[in-house]
Amino acid sequence: MGECNSSDCSAAKQKEAQDQQDVSIKESLAKIKNKLIVMSGKGGVGKTSVSVNLSIALSKLGYKVGLMDVDLHGPDVPRMLGLKDMLGLSENRKLEPIKYSDNLAAVSIESLSPNKDDAIIWRGPIKHSAIKQFIGDVEWNDLDFLIIDSPPGTGDEPLSVAQTIPDAKAIIVTTPQEVALADVRKSINFCKTVKMDIVGLVENMSGLTCPHCNKHIDIFGSGGGEKTSSAMGVNFLGKVPFDLNVVQCGDSGTSFQDKYTDSPVTKALGDIAAKLLEYVK
């Protein structure tokens, strides 16, 4: 009997593990109706805020929603939702998302880190592996929506999502000023290059109502997102006004939509969720 070549054995085991993970990924994705990656061309446009609040808005409409945080270097989703627990294990030995409500649960790299302030120092291949694990090794169960919060730009994380979830669609977040719109056009072209459908564009921080005089102030300009959508042939999902209370609620892990039910921001998020449903059904 010939001796086992250690390198051949190692390669065979690695391929077997990869094949098993691919099967798990397909099984997980088969239970999820709509997979939406929230992208932005640059940082600072409130992409995670939109991801979190859109997930909450959809869950309030009765949909089962999973929120997957693949912003591996800046995972803010747990803090914005007020989730402090670590991920647990299911009976099937898979990771269990942390429940925010009956209809919403989330997974983030921060929920695997005992020290929340530890830096994640990873290169592309490890990021790709982590994102695949977030899909195949997590007990997502049946979902109407999987919202994927990605880091800004068109780097490893959105590319890994495009490769791992072939039917993922993009929601692109911008602010009205031209410097943000120039970068969002790159995100739109990224989606076209990787053949990812775009559900639409959201213009965030779209004006501020002065709390003292109630005058509307276009702090970052006005209408740029809608014009860019029209010029690039992309659906425009709506505008979310700027509100300092959104920042405060995000910092404290409090639901803005529960605390300020009648605010223009809450209405805008509800309208965007309703418009989103028109495009994905």
C-alpha positions in Angstrom: 0.0 0.0 0.0 1.4 3.4 -1.0 2.1 6.1 1.6 -0.2 9.1 1.7 1.3 12.2 0.3 0.7 14.8 3.0 0.3 17.7 0.5 -2.2 15.7 -1.6 -4.2 14.7 1.6 -4.2 18.3 2.7 -5.4 19.5 -0.7 -8.1 16.9 -0.8 -9.4 17.8 2.7 -9.4 21.5 1.7 -11.4 20.8 -1.4 -13.9 18.7 0.5 -14.3 21.5 3.1 -14.8 24.0 0.2 -17.4 21.8 -1.5 -19.3 21.4 1.8 -19.3 25.2 2.3 -20.5 25.8 -1.2 -23.4 23.4 -0.6 -24.2 25.3 2.7 -24.1 28.6 0.9 -26.5 27.4 -1.8 -28.9 26.0 0.9 -28.8 29.3 2.8 -29.4 31.4 -0.2 -32.3 29.2 -1.4 -34.2 30.2 1.7 -33.8 34.0 1.1 -36.1 35.7 -1.4 -34.4 39.0 -1.9 -30.7 39.8 -1.3 -29.8 43.5 -1.3 -26.4 45.0 -0.9 -26.3 48.6 0.3 -23.3 50.4 -1.2 -21.8 53.9 -1.4 -19.2 55.4 -3.5 -17.5 57.2 -0.5 -17.6 57.2 3.2 -19.7 59.5 5.4 -22.9 59.4 3.4 -24.8 57.4 6.1 -24.9 54.1 4.3 -25.0 52.0 7.5 -27.7 54.3 8.9 -29.8 53.6 5.7 -29.1 49.9 5.9 -30.2 49.7 9.6 -33.2 51.9 9.2 -34.4 50.3 6.0 -34.1 46.9 7.7 -36.2 48.1 10.6 -38.8 49.7 8.2 -39.2 46.4 6.3 -39.4 44.4 9.5 -42.2 46.7 10.7 -44.1 45.9 7.6 -44.1 42.3 8.6 -41.3 41.0 6.5 -38.6 38.6 7.9 -35.3 40.5 7.5 -31.7 39.5 8.1 -29.0 42.2 8.3 -25.5 41.1 7.4 -22.7 43.5 8.2 -19.7 42.9 5.8 -18.1 46.3 6.7 -15.3 44.2 8.3 -13.1 47.1 9.3 -15.9 49.4 10.6 -18.7 47.1 11.8 -21.2 49.6 13.2 -24.5 47.6 12.7 -24.5 46.0 16.3 -23.9 49.4 18.0 -26.6 51.1 15.9 -29.1 48.4 16.8 -28.0 48.2 20.4 -26.9 44.6 20.1 -24.2 43.6 22.6 -24.5 39.8 22.7 -22.0 37.4 21.0 -23.3 35.1 18.2 -24.5 31.7 19.5 -24.7 28.2 18.0 -27.8 26.5 16.7 -28.6 22.9 17.1 -27.2 22.4 13.6 -23.8 23.8 14.8 -24.3 27.0 12.8 -24.0 30.5 14.0 -27.3 32.1 15.1 -27.9 35.8 14.1 -28.6 38.1 17.1 -32.3 38.9 17.3 -33.3 42.6 17.3 -37.0 41.9 17.0 -39.3 39.0 16.0 -38.7 40.0 12.3 -35.1 41.3 12.3 -31.8 39.6 13.2 -28.2 40.6 12.4 -24.7 39.2 12.0 -21.5 41.2 12.2 -17.8 40.5 12.8 -18.1 42.6 15.9 -20.4 40.1 17.4 -17.6 37.5 17.2 -15.1 39.7 19.0 -14.9 39.8 22.8 -13.1 43.2 22.6 -15.3 45.4 20.4 -12.4 47.9 19.9 -10.0 45.3 18.3 -8.9 46.2 14.8 -9.6 43.8 12.0 -6.4 43.6 9.9 -7.3 41.3 7.0 -6.3 41.1 3.4 -8.7 40.2 0.5 -8.7 36.4 0.6 -9.6 36.3 4.3 -12.3 38.8 3.8 -13.8 36.7 1.0 -13.7 33.6 3.3 -15.4 35.5 6.1 -18.2 36.7 3.9 -18.8 33.2 2.6 -19.0 32.0 6.2 -21.5 34.7 7.0 -23.8 33.1 4.5 -23.1 29.4 4.6 -22.2 29.0 8.3 -25.1 31.1 9.7 -28.6 29.8 10.4 -30.5 32.5 8.5 -33.6 30.3 7.9 -36.4 31.7 5.7 -36.1 35.4 5.0 -37.9 37.8 2.8 -34.9 40.1 2.7 -31.2 39.9 3.4 -29.8 43.4 3.7 -26.0 43.5 3.3 -24.2 46.5 4.6 -20.9 46.9 2.8 -18.0 49.3 3.3 -17.7 52.3 1.0 -16.1 52.0 -2.4 -15.8 49.1 -4.9 -13.2 46.9 -3.2 -13.0 43.3 -1.8 -16.2 43.2 0.1 -18.8 44.2 -2.5 -16.9 42.1 -5.1 -17.0 39.0 -2.8 -20.8 39.6 -2.4 -21.2 39.8 -6.1 -19.3 36.5 -6.6 -20.9 34.6 -3.7 -24.5 35.8 -4.2 -25.1 35.9 -8.0 -28.7 37.2 -7.6 -27.8 40.0 -5.2 -29.1 43.5 -6.2 -27.7 46.8 -5.1 -29.1 49.9 -3.3 -26.7 52.8 -3.7 -26.6 55.6 -1.1 -25.4 59.1 -1.8 -25.7 62.6 -0.5 -26.6 65.5 -2.8 -23.2 67.2 -3.2 -21.2 66.7 -6.4 -18.2 65.0 -4.8 -20.4 62.2 -3.5 -22.3 61.9 -6.8 -19.0 61.5 -8.7 -18.1 58.5 -6.5 -21.6 57.1 -6.7 -21.4 57.0 -10.5 -18.4 54.7 -10.0 -20.5 52.4 -7.8 -23.1 52.3 -10.6 -20.5 51.4 -13.1 -19.1 48.7 -10.7 -22.5 47.1 -10.7 -22.7 47.2 -14.5 -19.2 45.6 -14.7 -20.0 42.7 -12.4 -23.6 42.4 -13.9 -25.3 43.2 -10.6 -28.8 44.6 -11.0 -29.4 48.0 -9.2 -32.7 48.4 -7.4 -32.2 52.1 -7.0 -30.5 55.1 -5.4 -31.2 56.7 -2.1 -30.3 60.4 -1.5 -29.4 60.7 2.2 -29.0 63.8 4.3 -31.2 65.6 1.8 -31.7 68.9 3.5 -32.3 70.0 7.2 -35.2 71.6 8.9 -33.9 74.2 11.3 -35.2 73.3 14.8 -35.5 77.0 15.7 -37.2 78.6 12.7 -38.4 75.5 10.8 -36.7 76.8 7.7 -35.5 74.2 5.2 -31.8 74.3 4.6 -30.1 72.4 1.8 -26.8 71.8 3.6 -25.3 69.5 0.9 -27.2 71.0 -2.1 -30.4 69.6 -3.6 -31.6 67.1 -6.2 -28.3 65.7 -7.1 -29.2 62.1 -6.4 -32.4 62.3 -8.5 -30.5 63.9 -11.4 -27.8 61.3 -11.2 -30.4 58.5 -11.2 -32.0 59.9 -14.3 -28.7 60.4 -16.1 -27.4 56.9 -15.3 -30.7 55.1 -15.9 -31.2 54.0 -12.3 -34.4 54.0 -10.2 -34.6 56.8 -7.6 -36.0 55.4 -4.4 -36.3 58.7 -2.5 -34.7 61.3 -0.2 -34.0 61.0 3.5 -33.7 64.4 5.3 -30.9 65.1 7.7 -32.0 64.9 11.4 -29.6 65.2 14.4 -31.8 62.7 16.3 -30.8 60.0 13.7 -27.2 60.4 14.8 -28.1 60.4 18.5 -30.3 57.3 18.2 -27.6 55.5 16.2 -25.0 56.3 18.8 -27.2 55.0 21.6 -28.5 51.9 19.8 -32.1 53.3 19.9 -34.6 52.9 17.1 -35.3 56.3 15.6 -38.4 55.1 13.9 -39.9 53.9 17.3 -38.9 57.1 19.1 -39.9 59.6 16.4 -42.8 57.9 14.7 -44.1 61.1 13.0 -40.9 62.6 11.8 -40.1 63.4 8.2 -37.2 60.8 8.3 -39.5 58.0 9.5 -42.0 58.9 6.7 -39.2 59.0 4.1 -37.9 55.6 5.2 -41.4 54.1 5.0 -41.9 55.6 1.5 -38.5 54.2 0.4 -39.4 50.7 1.8 -42.7 50.8 -0.1 -41.1 51.9 -3.3 -38.4 49.2 -2.9 -41.2 46.5 -2.6 -42.5 47.7 -6.1 -39.1 46.8 -7.7 -38.3 43.5 -6.0 -41.7 41.8 -6.1 
